[in-house]
Amino acid sequence: MCIFPLLFWSCDTKKTSIAGKVVNATTGEGIYNLLITYTQCQTDGEDCKEQIIGQCYTTLDGSFKIDQKTASKSKKKWITVHQGTKKLIQKDNVSLNDKNIVIEVTP
């Protein structure tokens, strides 16, 4: 429990560590060099102002990991997968410590 008002914001934050793999929906093979963006709403409610928690690119086998970034425990979070400037897919409701995320895309 937080006692001091200055610490209030920190009560709702936690280190996050997510990991997973992006695979071709047809072949099941990992896809290299896709941009993964882990995002949350800055405020709860209908007016969602997006705040990026972390970003990375997929490795040769399609794996990704976003680690040691601070995020809010109570806000809506999602992953967006981009290939260049094209948005391929969005996966909603990603928890702060989801380690076995599999995202199937059709590149």
VOGU-144508 format. One record per atom (N, C-alpha, C): z, y, x; atom name; residue in three letters. Coordinates in nm, 3 decimals. Layout:
N
{pz = Z	py = Y	px = X	name = CA	resn = ala}
...
This chain:
107
{pz = 0.000	py = -0.116	px = 0.084	name = N	resn = met}
{pz = 0.000	py = 0.000	px = 0.000	name = CA	resn = met}
{pz = 0.000	py = 0.124	px = 0.089	name = C	resn = met}
{pz = -0.081	py = 0.224	px = 0.051	name = N	resn = cys}
{pz = -0.088	py = 0.348	px = 0.128	name = CA	resn = cys}
{pz = 0.010	py = 0.449	px = 0.071	name = C	resn = cys}
{pz = 0.079	py = 0.517	px = 0.160	name = N	resn = ile}
{pz = 0.178	py = 0.614	px = 0.118	name = CA	resn = ile}
{pz = 0.126	py = 0.756	px = 0.135	name = C	resn = ile}
{pz = 0.057	py = 0.783	px = 0.242	name = N	resn = phe}
{pz = 0.011	py = 0.918	px = 0.271	name = CA	resn = phe}
{pz = -0.127	py = 0.941	px = 0.212	name = C	resn = phe}
{pz = -0.149	py = 1.057	px = 0.149	name = N	resn = pro}
{pz = -0.280	py = 1.087	px = 0.090	name = CA	resn = pro}
{pz = -0.394	py = 1.079	px = 0.190	name = C	resn = pro}
{pz = -0.371	py = 1.116	px = 0.316	name = N	resn = leu}
{pz = -0.476	py = 1.111	px = 0.416	name = CA	resn = leu}
{pz = -0.520	py = 0.968	px = 0.444	name = C	resn = leu}
{pz = -0.433	py = 0.873	px = 0.419	name = N	resn = leu}
{pz = -0.466	py = 0.733	px = 0.443	name = CA	resn = leu}
{pz = -0.524	py = 0.664	px = 0.321	name = C	resn = leu}
{pz = -0.533	py = 0.735	px = 0.210	name = N	resn = phe}
{pz = -0.580	py = 0.673	px = 0.087	name = CA	resn = phe}
{pz = -0.718	py = 0.609	px = 0.103	name = C	resn = phe}
{pz = -0.809	py = 0.681	px = 0.167	name = N	resn = trp}
{pz = -0.944	py = 0.630	px = 0.183	name = CA	resn = trp}
{pz = -0.944	py = 0.499	px = 0.262	name = C	resn = trp}
{pz = -0.858	py = 0.488	px = 0.360	name = N	resn = ser}
{pz = -0.856	py = 0.368	px = 0.443	name = CA	resn = ser}
{pz = -0.803	py = 0.246	px = 0.370	name = C	resn = ser}
{pz = -0.733	py = 0.266	px = 0.259	name = N	resn = cys}
{pz = -0.682	py = 0.152	px = 0.182	name = CA	resn = cys}
{pz = -0.795	py = 0.072	px = 0.119	name = C	resn = cys}
{pz = -0.906	py = 0.138	px = 0.093	name = N	resn = asp}
{pz = -1.017	py = 0.073	px = 0.025	name = CA	resn = asp}
{pz = -1.126	py = 0.032	px = 0.123	name = C	resn = asp}
{pz = -1.104	py = 0.042	px = 0.252	name = N	resn = thr}
{pz = -1.207	py = 0.005	px = 0.348	name = CA	resn = thr}
{pz = -1.166	py = -0.119	px = 0.425	name = C	resn = thr}
{pz = -1.267	py = -0.189	px = 0.471	name = N	resn = lys}
{pz = -1.244	py = -0.312	px = 0.544	name = CA	resn = lys}
{pz = -1.361	py = -0.335	px = 0.638	name = C	resn = lys}
{pz = -1.335	py = -0.402	px = 0.749	name = N	resn = lys}
{pz = -1.444	py = -0.440	px = 0.838	name = CA	resn = lys}
{pz = -1.529	py = -0.545	px = 0.767	name = C	resn = lys}
{pz = -1.658	py = -0.535	px = 0.788	name = N	resn = thr}
{pz = -1.748	py = -0.629	px = 0.724	name = CA	resn = thr}
{pz = -1.823	py = -0.710	px = 0.829	name = C	resn = thr}
{pz = -1.855	py = -0.832	px = 0.795	name = N	resn = ser}
{pz = -1.933	py = -0.918	px = 0.883	name = CA	resn = ser}
{pz = -2.015	py = -1.011	px = 0.794	name = C	resn = ser}
{pz = -2.142	py = -0.978	px = 0.780	name = N	resn = ile}
{pz = -2.230	py = -1.062	px = 0.699	name = CA	resn = ile}
{pz = -2.335	py = -1.124	px = 0.789	name = C	resn = ile}
{pz = -2.386	py = -1.238	px = 0.746	name = N	resn = ala}
{pz = -2.490	py = -1.307	px = 0.824	name = CA	resn = ala}
{pz = -2.571	py = -1.396	px = 0.731	name = C	resn = ala}
{pz = -2.691	py = -1.423	px = 0.772	name = N	resn = gly}
{pz = -2.776	py = -1.509	px = 0.693	name = CA	resn = gly}
{pz = -2.913	py = -1.527	px = 0.755	name = C	resn = gly}
{pz = -3.007	py = -1.561	px = 0.669	name = N	resn = lys}
{pz = -3.142	py = -1.590	px = 0.716	name = CA	resn = lys}
{pz = -3.242	py = -1.550	px = 0.608	name = C	resn = lys}
{pz = -3.355	py = -1.495	px = 0.651	name = N	resn = val}
{pz = -3.465	py = -1.465	px = 0.560	name = CA	resn = val}
{pz = -3.573	py = -1.568	px = 0.585	name = C	resn = val}
{pz = -3.612	py = -1.637	px = 0.478	name = N	resn = val}
{pz = -3.711	py = -1.744	px = 0.491	name = CA	resn = val}
{pz = -3.830	py = -1.720	px = 0.399	name = C	resn = val}
{pz = -3.944	py = -1.776	px = 0.439	name = N	resn = asn}
{pz = -4.064	py = -1.776	px = 0.357	name = CA	resn = asn}
{pz = -4.040	py = -1.866	px = 0.237	name = C	resn = asn}
{pz = -4.058	py = -1.814	px = 0.117	name = N	resn = ala}
{pz = -4.031	py = -1.888	px = -0.005	name = CA	resn = ala}
{pz = -4.117	py = -2.013	px = -0.018	name = C	resn = ala}
{pz = -4.235	py = -2.014	px = 0.042	name = N	resn = thr}
{pz = -4.326	py = -2.128	px = 0.033	name = CA	resn = thr}
{pz = -4.298	py = -2.233	px = 0.140	name = C	resn = thr}
{pz = -4.282	py = -2.188	px = 0.263	name = N	resn = thr}
{pz = -4.269	py = -2.283	px = 0.374	name = CA	resn = thr}
{pz = -4.125	py = -2.312	px = 0.416	name = C	resn = thr}
{pz = -4.033	py = -2.222	px = 0.381	name = N	resn = gly}
{pz = -3.893	py = -2.238	px = 0.423	name = CA	resn = gly}
{pz = -3.867	py = -2.196	px = 0.566	name = C	resn = gly}
{pz = -3.969	py = -2.149	px = 0.636	name = N	resn = glu}
{pz = -3.954	py = -2.106	px = 0.775	name = CA	resn = glu}
{pz = -3.896	py = -1.965	px = 0.781	name = C	resn = glu}
{pz = -3.814	py = -1.939	px = 0.885	name = N	resn = gly}
{pz = -3.757	py = -1.806	px = 0.905	name = CA	resn = gly}
{pz = -3.865	py = -1.705	px = 0.936	name = C	resn = gly}
{pz = -3.841	py = -1.581	px = 0.897	name = N	resn = ile}
{pz = -3.939	py = -1.474	px = 0.919	name = CA	resn = ile}
{pz = -3.882	py = -1.374	px = 1.018	name = C	resn = ile}
{pz = -3.956	py = -1.347	px = 1.122	name = N	resn = tyr}
{pz = -3.916	py = -1.260	px = 1.233	name = CA	resn = tyr}
{pz = -3.944	py = -1.113	px = 1.204	name = C	resn = tyr}
{pz = -3.857	py = -1.026	px = 1.255	name = N	resn = asn}
{pz = -3.877	py = -0.882	px = 1.262	name = CA	resn = asn}
{pz = -3.881	py = -0.812	px = 1.126	name = C	resn = asn}
{pz = -3.802	py = -0.858	px = 1.031	name = N	resn = leu}
{pz = -3.787	py = -0.786	px = 0.905	name = CA	resn = leu}
{pz = -3.662	py = -0.699	px = 0.914	name = C	resn = leu}
{pz = -3.668	py = -0.580	px = 0.857	name = N	resn = leu}
{pz = -3.554	py = -0.489	px = 0.859	name = CA	resn = leu}
{pz = -3.459	py = -0.526	px = 0.745	name = C	resn = leu}
{pz = -3.334	py = -0.551	px = 0.780	name = N	resn = ile}
{pz = -3.229	py = -0.582	px = 0.683	name = CA	resn = ile}
{pz = -3.138	py = -0.459	px = 0.674	name = C	resn = ile}
{pz = -3.119	py = -0.409	px = 0.553	name = N	resn = thr}
{pz = -3.031	py = -0.295	px = 0.531	name = CA	resn = thr}
{pz = -2.920	py = -0.337	px = 0.435	name = C	resn = thr}
{pz = -2.795	py = -0.321	px = 0.477	name = N	resn = tyr}
{pz = -2.678	py = -0.351	px = 0.395	name = CA	resn = tyr}
{pz = -2.625	py = -0.217	px = 0.345	name = C	resn = tyr}
{pz = -2.623	py = -0.199	px = 0.212	name = N	resn = thr}
{pz = -2.597	py = -0.070	px = 0.150	name = CA	resn = thr}
{pz = -2.488	py = -0.082	px = 0.045	name = C	resn = thr}
{pz = -2.418	py = 0.028	px = 0.022	name = N	resn = gln}
{pz = -2.321	py = 0.034	px = -0.088	name = CA	resn = gln}
{pz = -2.335	py = 0.169	px = -0.157	name = C	resn = gln}
{pz = -2.281	py = 0.179	px = -0.278	name = N	resn = cys}
{pz = -2.273	py = 0.307	px = -0.348	name = CA	resn = cys}
{pz = -2.158	py = 0.386	px = -0.287	name = C	resn = cys}
{pz = -2.178	py = 0.516	px = -0.267	name = N	resn = gln}
{pz = -2.069	py = 0.600	px = -0.215	name = CA	resn = gln}
{pz = -1.958	py = 0.615	px = -0.317	name = C	resn = gln}
{pz = -1.996	py = 0.621	px = -0.446	name = N	resn = thr}
{pz = -1.898	py = 0.637	px = -0.552	name = CA	resn = thr}
{pz = -1.926	py = 0.534	px = -0.660	name = C	resn = thr}
{pz = -1.822	py = 0.495	px = -0.731	name = N	resn = asp}
{pz = -1.841	py = 0.406	px = -0.845	name = CA	resn = asp}
{pz = -1.898	py = 0.486	px = -0.961	name = C	resn = asp}
{pz = -1.963	py = 0.418	px = -1.054	name = N	resn = gly}
{pz = -2.018	py = 0.486	px = -1.170	name = CA	resn = gly}
{pz = -2.169	py = 0.477	px = -1.172	name = C	resn = gly}
{pz = -2.227	py = 0.549	px = -1.266	name = N	resn = glu}
{pz = -2.372	py = 0.541	px = -1.286	name = CA	resn = glu}
{pz = -2.452	py = 0.617	px = -1.181	name = C	resn = glu}
{pz = -2.397	py = 0.724	px = -1.124	name = N	resn = asp}
{pz = -2.468	py = 0.802	px = -1.023	name = CA	resn = asp}
{pz = -2.441	py = 0.743	px = -0.886	name = C	resn = asp}
{pz = -2.522	py = 0.646	px = -0.848	name = N	resn = cys}
{pz = -2.502	py = 0.577	px = -0.721	name = CA	resn = cys}
{pz = -2.574	py = 0.652	px = -0.610	name = C	resn = cys}
{pz = -2.497	py = 0.708	px = -0.519	name = N	resn = lys}
{pz = -2.553	py = 0.767	px = -0.398	name = CA	resn = lys}
{pz = -2.541	py = 0.662	px = -0.291	name = C	resn = lys}
{pz = -2.654	py = 0.618	px = -0.239	name = N	resn = glu}
{pz = -2.655	py = 0.508	px = -0.143	name = CA	resn = glu}
{pz = -2.598	py = 0.549	px = -0.008	name = C	resn = glu}
{pz = -2.520	py = 0.457	px = 0.050	name = N	resn = gln}
{pz = -2.463	py = 0.475	px = 0.183	name = CA	resn = gln}
{pz = -2.492	py = 0.347	px = 0.262	name = C	resn = gln}
{pz = -2.563	py = 0.359	px = 0.373	name = N	resn = ile}
{pz = -2.597	py = 0.244	px = 0.455	name = CA	resn = ile}
{pz = -2.474	py = 0.201	px = 0.535	name = C	resn = ile}
{pz = -2.438	py = 0.074	px = 0.521	name = N	resn = ile}
{pz = -2.328	py = 0.017	px = 0.598	name = CA	resn = ile}
{pz = -2.378	py = -0.025	px = 0.735	name = C	resn = ile}
{pz = -2.494	py = -0.090	px = 0.740	name = N	resn = gly}
{pz = -2.550	py = -0.135	px = 0.866	name = CA	resn = gly}
{pz = -2.693	py = -0.183	px = 0.849	name = C	resn = gly}
{pz = -2.765	py = -0.190	px = 0.959	name = N	resn = gln}
{pz = -2.903	py = -0.237	px = 0.960	name = CA	resn = gln}
{pz = -2.927	py = -0.323	px = 1.084	name = C	resn = gln}
{pz = -3.023	py = -0.414	px = 1.071	name = N	resn = cys}
{pz = -3.066	py = -0.493	px = 1.186	name = CA	resn = cys}
{pz = -3.202	py = -0.553	px = 1.153	name = C	resn = cys}
{pz = -3.264	py = -0.613	px = 1.253	name = N	resn = tyr}
{pz = -3.390	py = -0.685	px = 1.234	name = CA	resn = tyr}
{pz = -3.363	py = -0.834	px = 1.246	name = C	resn = tyr}
{pz = -3.441	py = -0.914	px = 1.174	name = N	resn = thr}
{pz = -3.427	py = -1.058	px = 1.184	name = CA	resn = thr}
{pz = -3.475	py = -1.107	px = 1.321	name = C	resn = thr}
{pz = -3.412	py = -1.214	px = 1.369	name = N	resn = thr}
{pz = -3.447	py = -1.273	px = 1.498	name = CA	resn = thr}
{pz = -3.567	py = -1.367	px = 1.480	name = C	resn = thr}
{pz = -3.606	py = -1.435	px = 1.586	name = N	resn = leu}
{pz = -3.723	py = -1.524	px = 1.581	name = CA	resn = leu}
{pz = -3.714	py = -1.630	px = 1.471	name = C	resn = leu}
{pz = -3.591	py = -1.680	px = 1.444	name = N	resn = asp}
{pz = -3.576	py = -1.783	px = 1.341	name = CA	resn = asp}
{pz = -3.543	py = -1.726	px = 1.203	name = C	resn = asp}
{pz = -3.548	py = -1.594	px = 1.189	name = N	resn = gly}
{pz = -3.522	py = -1.530	px = 1.060	name = CA	resn = gly}
{pz = -3.376	py = -1.494	px = 1.036	name = C	resn = gly}
{pz = -3.290	py = -1.521	px = 1.133	name = N	resn = ser}
{pz = -3.147	py = -1.494	px = 1.118	name = CA	resn = ser}
{pz = -3.117	py = -1.345	px = 1.133	name = C	resn = ser}
{pz = -3.006	py = -1.303	px = 1.071	name = N	resn = phe}
{pz = -2.957	py = -1.166	px = 1.088	name = CA	resn = phe}
{pz = -2.805	py = -1.167	px = 1.081	name = C	resn = phe}
{pz = -2.747	py = -1.062	px = 1.141	name = N	resn = lys}
{pz = -2.602	py = -1.046	px = 1.136	name = CA	resn = lys}
{pz = -2.569	py = -0.898	px = 1.145	name = C	resn = lys}
{pz = -2.487	py = -0.851	px = 1.054	name = N	resn = ile}
{pz = -2.435	py = -0.715	px = 1.057	name = CA	resn = ile}
{pz = -2.285	py = -0.730	px = 1.068	name = C	resn = ile}
{pz = -2.229	py = -0.679	px = 1.176	name = N	resn = asp}
{pz = -2.090	py = -0.708	px = 1.209	name = CA	resn = asp}
{pz = -2.014	py = -0.581	px = 1.247	name = C	resn = asp}
{pz = -1.886	py = -0.579	px = 1.213	name = N	resn = gln}
{pz = -1.794	py = -0.474	px = 1.254	name = CA	resn = gln}
{pz = -1.830	py = -0.335	px = 1.204	name = C	resn = gln}
{pz = -1.879	py = -0.326	px = 1.086	name = N	resn = lys}
{pz = -1.903	py = -0.197	px = 1.022	name = CA	resn = lys}
{pz = -1.800	py = -0.181	px = 0.911	name = C	resn = lys}
{pz = -1.757	py = -0.060	px = 0.885	name = N	resn = thr}
{pz = -1.657	py = -0.037	px = 0.781	name = CA	resn = thr}
{pz = -1.726	py = -0.015	px = 0.647	name = C	resn = thr}
{pz = -1.676	py = -0.080	px = 0.544	name = N	resn = ala}
{pz = -1.731	py = -0.067	px = 0.410	name = CA	resn = ala}
{pz = -1.618	py = -0.062	px = 0.309	name = C	resn = ala}
{pz = -1.649	py = -0.017	px = 0.191	name = N	resn = ser}
{pz = -1.551	py = -0.010	px = 0.084	name = CA	resn = ser}
{pz = -1.539	py = -0.146	px = 0.017	name = C	resn = ser}
{pz = -1.417	py = -0.187	px = -0.013	name = N	resn = lys}
{pz = -1.396	py = -0.315	px = -0.080	name = CA	resn = lys}
{pz = -1.440	py = -0.311	px = -0.226	name = C	resn = lys}
{pz = -1.432	py = -0.194	px = -0.291	name = N	resn = ser}
{pz = -1.449	py = -0.188	px = -0.436	name = CA	resn = ser}
{pz = -1.587	py = -0.144	px = -0.483	name = C	resn = ser}
{pz = -1.673	py = -0.105	px = -0.395	name = N	resn = lys}
{pz = -1.802	py = -0.052	px = -0.437	name = CA	resn = lys}
{pz = -1.910	py = -0.161	px = -0.443	name = C	resn = lys}
{pz = -2.015	py = -0.135	px = -0.521	name = N	resn = lys}
{pz = -2.130	py = -0.225	px = -0.531	name = CA	resn = lys}
{pz = -2.204	py = -0.228	px = -0.397	name = C	resn = lys}
{pz = -2.242	py = -0.349	px = -0.352	name = N	resn = lys}
{pz = -2.312	py = -0.365	px = -0.224	name = CA	resn = lys}
{pz = -2.435	py = -0.454	px = -0.243	name = C	resn = lys}
{pz = -2.539	py = -0.429	px = -0.161	name = N	resn = trp}
{pz = -2.660	py = -0.509	px = -0.169	name = CA	resn = trp}
{pz = -2.733	py = -0.507	px = -0.035	name = C	resn = trp}
{pz = -2.824	py = -0.603	px = -0.021	name = N	resn = ile}
{pz = -2.911	py = -0.612	px = 0.097	name = CA	resn = ile}
{pz = -3.054	py = -0.586	px = 0.052	name = C	resn = ile}
{pz = -3.124	py = -0.507	px = 0.130	name = N	resn = thr}
{pz = -3.266	py = -0.484	px = 0.106	name = CA	resn = thr}
{pz = -3.342	py = -0.533	px = 0.229	name = C	resn = thr}
{pz = -3.453	py = -0.605	px = 0.204	name = N	resn = val}
{pz = -3.537	py = -0.658	px = 0.311	name = CA	resn = val}
{pz = -3.670	py = -0.581	px = 0.309	name = C	resn = val}
{pz = -3.705	py = -0.524	px = 0.425	name = N	resn = his}
{pz = -3.829	py = -0.448	px = 0.438	name = CA	resn = his}
{pz = -3.919	py = -0.510	px = 0.544	name = C	resn = his}
{pz = -4.047	py = -0.504	px = 0.518	name = N	resn = gln}
{pz = -4.149	py = -0.540	px = 0.618	name = CA	resn = gln}
{pz = -4.231	py = -0.414	px = 0.638	name = C	resn = gln}
{pz = -4.208	py = -0.348	px = 0.751	name = N	resn = gly}
{pz = -4.269	py = -0.216	px = 0.772	name = CA	resn = gly}
{pz = -4.211	py = -0.119	px = 0.670	name = C	resn = gly}
{pz = -4.297	py = -0.053	px = 0.595	name = N	resn = thr}
{pz = -4.251	py = 0.041	px = 0.492	name = CA	resn = thr}
{pz = -4.243	py = -0.024	px = 0.354	name = C	resn = thr}
{pz = -4.276	py = -0.151	px = 0.344	name = N	resn = lys}
{pz = -4.278	py = -0.222	px = 0.216	name = CA	resn = lys}
{pz = -4.144	py = -0.292	px = 0.188	name = C	resn = lys}
{pz = -4.087	py = -0.263	px = 0.071	name = N	resn = lys}
{pz = -3.965	py = -0.332	px = 0.028	name = CA	resn = lys}
{pz = -4.005	py = -0.468	px = -0.028	name = C	resn = lys}
{pz = -3.951	py = -0.575	px = 0.033	name = N	resn = leu}
{pz = -3.986	py = -0.710	px = -0.011	name = CA	resn = leu}
{pz = -3.893	py = -0.761	px = -0.121	name = C	resn = leu}
{pz = -3.763	py = -0.738	px = -0.105	name = N	resn = ile}
{pz = -3.667	py = -0.792	px = -0.201	name = CA	resn = ile}
{pz = -3.532	py = -0.722	px = -0.184	name = C	resn = ile}
{pz = -3.455	py = -0.724	px = -0.290	name = N	resn = gln}
{pz = -3.318	py = -0.674	px = -0.285	name = CA	resn = gln}
{pz = -3.226	py = -0.783	px = -0.338	name = C	resn = gln}
{pz = -3.119	py = -0.811	px = -0.266	name = N	resn = lys}
{pz = -3.019	py = -0.910	px = -0.309	name = CA	resn = lys}
{pz = -2.891	py = -0.835	px = -0.340	name = C	resn = lys}
{pz = -2.848	py = -0.839	px = -0.467	name = N	resn = asp}
{pz = -2.731	py = -0.766	px = -0.513	name = CA	resn = asp}
{pz = -2.603	py = -0.846	px = -0.496	name = C	resn = asp}
{pz = -2.491	py = -0.774	px = -0.508	name = N	resn = asn}
{pz = -2.357	py = -0.833	px = -0.509	name = CA	resn = asn}
{pz = -2.326	py = -0.914	px = -0.383	name = C	resn = asn}
{pz = -2.348	py = -0.854	px = -0.268	name = N	resn = val}
{pz = -2.318	py = -0.918	px = -0.141	name = CA	resn = val}
{pz = -2.176	py = -0.879	px = -0.101	name = C	resn = val}
{pz = -2.093	py = -0.978	px = -0.075	name = N	resn = ser}
{pz = -1.954	py = -0.949	px = -0.039	name = CA	resn = ser}
{pz = -1.942	py = -0.903	px = 0.106	name = C	resn = ser}
{pz = -1.824	py = -0.857	px = 0.143	name = N	resn = leu}
{pz = -1.801	py = -0.803	px = 0.277	name = CA	resn = leu}
{pz = -1.808	py = -0.906	px = 0.388	name = C	resn = leu}
{pz = -1.786	py = -1.034	px = 0.355	name = N	resn = asn}
{pz = -1.782	py = -1.138	px = 0.459	name = CA	resn = asn}
{pz = -1.870	py = -1.257	px = 0.424	name = C	resn = asn}
{pz = -1.980	py = -1.232	px = 0.358	name = N	resn = asp}
{pz = -2.074	py = -1.337	px = 0.320	name = CA	resn = asp}
{pz = -2.147	py = -1.385	px = 0.446	name = C	resn = asp}
{pz = -2.132	py = -1.510	px = 0.484	name = N	resn = lys}
{pz = -2.188	py = -1.561	px = 0.610	name = CA	resn = lys}
{pz = -2.308	py = -1.655	px = 0.593	name = C	resn = lys}
{pz = -2.335	py = -1.700	px = 0.473	name = N	resn = asn}
{pz = -2.442	py = -1.799	px = 0.453	name = CA	resn = asn}
{pz = -2.548	py = -1.747	px = 0.356	name = C	resn = asn}
{pz = -2.589	py = -1.625	px = 0.375	name = N	resn = ile}
{pz = -2.688	py = -1.564	px = 0.286	name = CA	resn = ile}
{pz = -2.826	py = -1.620	px = 0.319	name = C	resn = ile}
{pz = -2.896	py = -1.667	px = 0.218	name = N	resn = val}
{pz = -3.034	py = -1.709	px = 0.235	name = CA	resn = val}
{pz = -3.118	py = -1.627	px = 0.138	name = C	resn = val}
{pz = -3.215	py = -1.557	px = 0.194	name = N	resn = ile}
{pz = -3.303	py = -1.472	px = 0.113	name = CA	resn = ile}
{pz = -3.444	py = -1.526	px = 0.127	name = C	resn = ile}
{pz = -3.501	py = -1.566	px = 0.016	name = N	resn = glu}
{pz = -3.639	py = -1.616	px = 0.015	name = CA	resn = glu}
{pz = -3.732	py = -1.501	px = -0.022	name = C	resn = glu}
{pz = -3.837	py = -1.483	px = 0.059	name = N	resn = val}
{pz = -3.934	py = -1.378	px = 0.033	name = CA	resn = val}
{pz = -4.076	py = -1.434	px = 0.040	name = C	resn = val}
{pz = -4.166	py = -1.362	px = -0.022	name = N	resn = thr}
{pz = -4.308	py = -1.393	px = -0.011	name = CA	resn = thr}
{pz = -4.370	py = -1.276	px = 0.064	name = C	resn = thr}
{pz = -4.392	py = -1.296	px = 0.196	name = N	resn = pro}
{pz = -4.445	py = -1.184	px = 0.278	name = CA	resn = pro}
{pz = -4.590	py = -1.152	px = 0.246	name = C	resn = pro}
